[in-house]
Amino acid sequence: MADMKNYLAQWPRGVIRSLSELERGGISKRLIHAAVKQNVIQSVGYGGYARGEDRLSWQHGLYALQRSSSVTTPLYFLGGLAAFFLHLEGRLTVSPTPYVFFHVDEDKPFPPWFKCLAGLSIELTGSSASFSCYCNRLPLHVPDTFTTFCTAEGLAYQVSSPERALLETQLTRKNFTELLNFILNIAPLKEKILTRLLQSAFPTPMRLQFLKKLAESLANNGRIELFESLSKFLPGEDPHRTWFPLHGRSTMNIQNQHGDFVK
């Protein structure tokens, strides 16, 4: 077991590793089997392992998934889970049961050990938690400025930025009131940042549904610059021709910052 002891010395506590990772580290299946029998390491799901004395939570499984060699980077957590890690629960309604959203390359499968954990239930030694796993397998390029790192239980996760997490959470809940309030009043975002956020974050059908409501709110609140900036997301050169049909009207009165009205 000398090889295993040397390997354990370099194995961070609370980190789940796959069978392939152990084998690449020079640990044979026979040695792994013996170590599990002696409680030197513990089996996690199918093909996952952790140190024997570790008390694991669902966060450890997500941490391992984010660093799995079988999942293409970037894989990061968004929406409600990002809000959970960023301690934004007080700013919006987040279910006590974590909802896990991923951006991950659509051609890469999840590692075998995680598949048995993603069936709405994750059970690890010492604790258990249920979660719903939604996999947004969109091969989108996401600017690093819209993700951040946060720490929970000593583990570092890559998650959506606070602004993006709020956008994603409200959009997935299909409750626009709080999100619009955030954009218009709580933490106004620069137009360039907000438009890039929306453009990179959501597939077109979902984005159109959200932007319809956002455009109407911006118009009603006199935010003409942002209104016209967001219109670029839809086809059409004229922002009025692009947006107004969505609202079932041919014209819309918009008061700009100078008090003038545009029809």
Sequence and secondary structure as in RCSB ss.txt:
>XXXX:A:sequence
MADMKNYLAQWPRGVIRSLSELERGGISKRLIHAAVKQNVIQSVGYGGYARGEDRLSWQHGLYALQRSSSVTTPL
YFLGGLAAFFLHLEGRLTVSPTPYVFFHVDEDKPFPPWFKCLAGLSIELTGSSASFSCYCNRLPLHVPDTFTTFC
TAEGLAYQVSSPERALLETQLTRKNFTELLNFILNIAPLKEKILTRLLQSAFPTPMRLQFLKKLAESLANNGRIE
LFESLSKFLPGEDPHRTWFPLHGRSTMNIQNQHGDFVK
>XXXX:A:secstr
 HHHHHHHHTS TT  EEHHHHHHTT  HHHHHHHHHTTSEEEETTTEEEETT    HHHHHHHHHT TTS S  
EEEHHHHHHHTT GGGS   SS EEEEE  TTS   HHHHTT SSEEEETTEEEE EEEEE       GGGEEEE
EETTEEEEEE HHHHHHHHHHHHT HHHHHHIIIIIS   HHHHHHHHHHHS HHHHHHHHHHHHHHHHHTT HH
HHHHHGGGSS S HHHHHGGGGT S   EE TTS EE 
